[in-house]
Amino acid sequence: MKLQLSPLVSDIFICIYILVSLFFRFYFESKTDVGPINSIVIGASFVVIIWSLIKLKILNPNWFGLFKPKKNK
């Protein structure tokens, strides 16, 4: 059985993930002396984590219904 989240739960998870990762980055980078390259690597790693969860079909974002789903022919 493959773990898949519903579109609404995926959207909520992604929003919470983005807010927590931004808070972590701003808090961590303000407390330590982090260079711009390190900041880019940290941000890219957060993006790669969420991208891989979407590619593995664990997260199924619907973007809160903003875009129409693609129809298969």
trRosetta pair geometry for C-beta under 8 A, 3 or more apart (Angstrom, degrees):
i j d omega theta_ij theta_ji phi_ij phi_ji
2 57 7.2 22 150 95 136 111
2 58 8.0 -125 166 -92 92 67
3 58 5.7 18 99 -131 94 93
4 57 6.1 -30 -107 143 106 87
4 58 6.3 -142 -107 -138 48 35
4 60 6.3 35 -174 -23 100 121
5 9 4.5 -119 178 95 108 116
5 10 4.7 142 99 -65 115 82
5 13 6.5 13 139 -2 169 146
5 58 6.6 42 2 157 94 63
5 59 5.8 -8 47 -112 117 52
5 60 6.4 -168 77 22 68 86
6 9 4.7 83 56 16 83 105
6 10 6.7 -146 91 -10 38 90
6 60 7.0 -69 -175 61 19 117
7 10 5.5 -56 -144 36 29 115
7 11 6.4 32 157 -21 64 103
7 60 5.2 -73 -83 108 67 96
7 61 6.6 81 -148 -168 75 17
7 62 3.4 54 179 -29 127 119
8 11 5.7 -51 -150 32 32 112
8 12 6.5 27 153 -14 64 105
8 62 6.9 -20 -62 30 49 132
9 12 5.7 -54 -147 39 33 110
9 13 6.1 36 153 -21 66 108
10 13 5.6 -54 -144 38 29 113
10 14 6.3 30 157 -20 64 106
10 59 4.3 128 -142 -163 111 79
10 60 5.0 -165 -29 56 161 51
10 61 4.9 -133 127 -78 120 53
10 62 7.1 113 67 -2 114 77
11 14 5.9 -55 -147 35 28 110
11 15 6.5 28 155 -17 63 106
11 61 5.7 107 -79 -140 69 78
11 62 5.9 -59 -50 47 121 81
11 63 6.8 171 -109 -86 113 14
11 64 5.4 130 -160 -59 153 72
12 15 5.8 -54 -149 36 32 111
12 16 6.4 28 155 -14 65 107
13 16 5.9 -58 -147 40 29 108
13 17 6.0 33 154 -22 65 110
13 59 6.6 -133 80 -116 131 115
14 17 5.5 -54 -144 37 30 115
14 18 6.3 31 157 -21 64 104
14 50 6.5 92 -127 -153 89 128
14 59 6.6 104 -60 -168 104 145
14 61 5.9 17 -21 -96 153 121
15 18 5.9 -54 -148 34 29 110
15 19 6.5 25 156 -14 64 107
16 19 5.8 -57 -147 39 31 109
16 20 6.1 26 158 -14 67 110
17 20 6.0 -58 -142 41 26 106
17 21 6.0 22 160 -16 64 111
17 46 8.0 163 159 -174 98 101
17 50 6.1 141 125 -90 148 120
18 21 6.0 -58 -142 40 26 107
18 22 6.2 24 159 -17 63 108
18 50 8.0 23 -67 -74 79 161
19 22 6.0 -57 -146 38 27 108
19 23 6.3 27 156 -18 63 107
20 23 5.7 -54 -146 38 31 111
20 24 6.2 33 154 -20 65 107
21 24 5.6 -51 -144 37 32 113
21 25 6.3 32 156 -19 65 105
21 46 4.4 113 -160 -148 145 145
22 25 5.7 -53 -145 37 31 110
22 26 6.2 25 160 -13 66 107
23 26 6.1 -59 -143 41 28 105
23 27 5.9 22 160 -14 65 114
24 27 6.0 -61 -140 42 24 107
24 28 5.8 18 164 -14 65 116
25 28 6.1 -59 -136 42 23 105
25 29 5.8 12 168 -10 63 116
25 39 7.3 89 -167 -148 111 84
25 42 6.0 147 -114 123 102 129
25 43 6.6 46 -113 -78 151 82
25 46 7.6 -76 -54 -23 122 151
26 29 6.2 -61 -136 44 22 103
26 30 6.2 19 163 -19 61 112
27 30 6.1 -61 -147 35 24 106
27 31 6.5 13 160 -12 62 112
28 31 6.2 -65 -149 39 27 105
28 32 6.4 -20 169 23 66 109
28 34 7.2 53 125 -35 87 146
28 42 7.8 -157 87 -158 139 161
29 32 6.8 -73 -130 59 27 79
29 34 4.6 -82 -127 39 81 134
29 39 6.1 46 -108 -103 139 106
29 42 8.0 -165 -63 55 110 158
34 38 4.8 -122 -169 90 90 127
34 39 5.5 112 132 -60 117 87
34 42 7.7 -14 -172 -8 146 142
35 38 4.9 95 56 11 76 103
35 39 7.0 -136 100 -7 40 91
36 39 5.5 -54 -147 36 34 115
36 40 6.4 35 155 -20 67 103
37 40 5.8 -53 -150 35 33 111
37 41 6.5 32 152 -18 65 105
38 41 5.7 -54 -147 37 33 112
38 42 6.4 35 154 -19 66 104
39 42 5.8 -52 -147 35 30 111
39 43 6.4 27 155 -14 64 108
40 43 5.8 -57 -146 41 30 110
40 44 6.1 30 156 -19 66 109
41 44 5.7 -54 -141 38 29 110
41 45 6.3 32 157 -22 63 105
42 45 5.9 -55 -150 32 28 111
42 46 6.8 28 152 -16 62 103
43 46 5.8 -54 -154 34 34 110
43 47 6.5 31 151 -16 66 107
44 47 5.5 -55 -148 39 36 112
44 48 6.2 38 153 -22 68 105
45 48 5.6 -50 -142 35 33 112
45 49 6.6 40 155 -24 62 101
46 49 5.9 -50 -153 28 32 113
46 50 6.9 20 156 -8 64 105
47 50 6.2 -61 -151 41 33 102
47 51 6.0 34 153 -21 68 112
48 51 5.5 -55 -139 40 31 115
48 52 6.1 32 160 -21 66 106
49 52 6.1 -58 -150 34 25 107
49 53 6.7 23 153 -17 61 106
50 53 5.7 -52 -150 35 35 112
50 54 6.6 34 152 -17 65 104
50 59 7.4 -23 -165 29 72 160
51 54 5.8 -58 -153 37 32 109
51 55 6.2 28 153 -16 68 109
52 55 5.6 -53 -140 40 35 111
52 56 6.1 30 159 -15 67 108
53 56 6.0 -56 -142 42 28 107
53 58 4.8 -75 -166 63 79 116
53 59 4.6 54 132 -1 103 113
54 57 7.6 32 175 -78 34 30
54 58 7.7 -85 -73 52 21 73
54 59 4.9 -52 -86 73 62 106
54 60 7.9 132 -137 -86 71 29
54 61 6.5 -28 -116 0 116 108
57 60 6.7 25 -161 -73 66 91
62 65 5.9 11 142 -59 110 52
62 69 7.7 -42 -134 -71 85 104
63 66 4.7 -75 125 37 107 104
63 67 5.4 41 62 13 137 101
